[in-house]
Amino acid sequence: MDGDAEFSHYSEDDVRRLYPILRAMAGERMAFERPGNTLQPTALAHEAWLRMRSSGDQSWKNTAHFFTAAAETMRRILIDRARRRKRPKHAGDLERVPMTDAENEAEGEDEPTLQVNAALEKLKKVNPPRAQVVLLKFFGGLTNQEVAEEMGVTERTVERYWAYSKTWLYREIRGQR
């Protein structure tokens, strides 16, 4: 398959070539999830593949565009799961607590994926290329070299963007900005 040609239909050979990479991306991302998580990397890769295939726009420009879309899809899946985990399942087993205790509890149990996502959305508005590095590294599990190839920049640029982004996200999450 030509890396620069637009492709929207995958042959069996394309699927055999792309799926292991998609699965590896999912495995890298799942390494950052909380212990006891029931979602397995294979299930994340399958869900991402199904969502990408069922979406209306399947005309990815090239392999790099495909993997950027895959990382974004995995991010959305993990965010959806984190939001579902935060929802109360039954109202009957709730106990009354003072409001100050409830506020402290809510802050302490916030899902890291949701915190990173909220900060990443802000970073996208401020600096889209740096946000793309976070998306590809954190949610896509790509190496600096792979990110550089995907974005068409040097590996050193990716390192600088990543260092800046980590600091920016840390401050944003901690509320120090």
Secondary structure, DSSP 8 states (H G I E B T S, - for coil): --SSS-B----HHHHHHHHHHHHHHHHHHHTTS-TT----HHHHHHHHHHHHHHSS---BSSHHHHHHHHHHHHHHHHHHHHHHHHS-S-STT-----HHHHHHHHHHT--HHHHHHHHHHHHHHH-HHHHHHHIIIIIT---HHHHHHHHTS-HHHHHHHHHHHHHHHHHHHHT--
